[in-house]
Structures are given as structure tokens and as C-alpha cells.
Amino acid sequence: MIKGYKIVEIPSVIDERGSVSFVELGQLVNFAFKRAYWLYNIKTERGFHCHKKLKQFIFCIHGSVDCVLDDAKNRIIIKLDSPNKGLIIDQPLWREMKNFNNSACVVVLASDTYDEEDYIRSYQEFKKWTDCNL
């Protein structure tokens, strides 16, 4: 069983005008966001890394994507296919994003600014690091 992630329902208001989903600081996730980015016009698989400290809140506002999470012993695939479904990753896990449909737009809210030192980009290094640090 993999720990360190949570699937959440993003609050939404739906009426005759349409739908609005929202995220507010201090609610739904246990960390503040210091960085936001989004993926679109995606041509290939993404991710293939682990963050040592960074926490992320990932959701697909259009289309769908499969998020693969791996703790060096087990793997799980989580499909994000609705703008009111999110994935919180709050511990070091290897992550891959696959099977984007043609119109996918994925938003990531991150707990800190970009820091290359926080990345582990080799799966073998991730497995060694996990043995020493978790």
C-alpha cells in the first residue's frame, strides 16, 4: 500500500449558469502554494522524477491523465478525469504522467518555488534514496 498521497474532491458550485470549482488556502490541502504551473498541448509522457520535499496538488481542468505513483515497492495509477477531482502528493513518491488525452490541461500547485536540488530524476537513484531516507 502506498502512502503519501490523497485523492480529493474539489469543492464546486453548480447551477443553471454552469460550474465553478475552487481551492482556497488553508482548506483541502495542508500546505500553502508558492508556485503554480500548467501543462497543455502535451506531446509526450511527463514526470519521471521524485521530489524530496516539495508537495503538490494536481488536477486536470480539461481532459484526462493517468498519474502513476511509486514508493519504490508498489505502484498505483490514478486517473484524473474531472475538474473537481484532485491529487495531493505530500511525501516523496516517484511520479509519472501518462495517457494524456488530446485536450488535457493539467494544473499543479506546488508548495515551493523551483529547486533543481529537490529532484531525483533517476528511478534507480530514487530507490537508493528511499532505502536511506524513508
C-alpha positions in Angstrom: 0.0 0.0 0.0 1.4 3.4 -1.0 1.2 6.3 1.5 1.9 9.9 0.9 -1.0 10.8 -1.5 -4.7 11.6 -1.2 -7.4 11.9 -3.8 -9.7 14.8 -3.0 -13.0 16.2 -4.3 -12.5 19.8 -5.2 -15.5 22.0 -4.0 -17.8 23.0 -6.8 -20.9 25.1 -7.2 -23.2 24.0 -10.0 -26.2 25.9 -11.2 -28.1 26.8 -14.4 -25.2 29.1 -15.4 -22.5 26.3 -15.2 -20.0 25.1 -12.8 -17.3 26.7 -10.7 -14.6 24.8 -8.8 -12.2 26.4 -6.4 -9.3 25.9 -4.0 -8.7 28.2 -1.0 -5.5 28.5 1.0 -5.8 26.5 4.3 -8.6 24.3 3.1 -8.4 21.0 1.2 -4.6 20.8 1.3 -2.2 21.0 4.2 0.3 23.4 2.6 0.5 26.8 1.1 1.2 27.2 -2.7 4.3 29.1 -3.7 4.2 28.1 -7.4 1.6 27.2 -10.0 2.1 25.8 -13.4 0.0 24.0 -16.0 0.6 21.5 -18.8 -1.2 21.7 -22.1 -0.6 20.8 -25.8 1.1 17.8 -24.3 3.1 15.7 -26.8 4.7 13.0 -24.6 4.6 11.5 -21.1 5.8 13.7 -18.3 7.2 13.5 -14.8 9.6 10.6 -14.3 11.0 12.1 -11.1 10.6 12.4 -7.3 10.6 15.5 -5.1 12.5 15.1 -1.8 10.5 17.8 -0.1 8.1 19.5 -2.5 4.4 18.9 -2.0 2.0 19.1 -5.0 -1.7 19.4 -5.6 -2.5 18.2 -9.2 -5.8 18.4 -11.0 -6.9 18.1 -14.6 -9.2 21.0 -15.6 -9.9 19.6 -19.0 -9.4 16.1 -20.5 -7.7 13.4 -18.6 -4.4 12.0 -17.5 -3.1 8.9 -15.7 -0.8 9.7 -12.7 1.5 6.8 -11.7 2.8 6.9 -8.2 5.5 4.7 -6.9 7.1 4.3 -3.4 9.9 2.0 -4.6 7.9 -1.1 -3.7 4.4 -0.5 -5.1 2.8 1.4 -7.9 -0.7 2.8 -8.3 -2.4 4.5 -11.2 -4.8 7.4 -10.5 -6.9 8.8 -13.4 -7.6 12.5 -13.2 -10.6 13.0 -15.5 -12.7 15.6 -13.9 -12.0 19.3 -12.9 -13.4 18.6 -9.4 -11.0 15.7 -8.6 -7.5 16.4 -7.3 -4.4 14.5 -6.3 -2.3 15.7 -3.3 1.2 14.3 -3.1 2.7 15.2 0.2 5.5 12.7 0.6 8.4 11.7 -1.7 7.0 9.5 -4.4 8.1 8.7 -7.9 5.6 10.2 -10.3 4.8 9.7 -14.0 2.0 11.3 -16.0 0.8 9.2 -19.0 -2.1 8.7 -21.3 -3.0 12.4 -21.7 -6.0 12.8 -24.0 -5.6 15.3 -26.8 -7.3 18.2 -24.9 -5.7 17.6 -21.4 -4.8 20.6 -19.3 -3.2 19.8 -16.0 -2.7 22.3 -13.2 -0.1 21.8 -10.5 0.0 23.9 -7.3 3.4 23.4 -5.6 4.5 24.1 -2.0 7.7 25.8 -3.0 9.5 27.5 -5.9 11.5 25.5 -8.5 14.7 24.0 -7.0 16.6 21.5 -9.1 18.3 20.1 -5.9 14.8 18.8 -4.8 14.5 16.5 -7.8 15.6 12.9 -8.1 15.4 12.2 -11.8 16.7 8.6 -12.0 14.4 5.8 -10.8 17.5 3.8 -9.6 18.7 6.8 -7.5 15.1 7.2 -6.2 15.2 3.5 -5.0 18.5 4.0 -3.3 17.5 7.3 -1.7 14.2 5.8 -0.5 16.1 3.0 1.2 18.3 5.5 3.1 15.6 8.2 3.9 12.2 6.6 4.4 
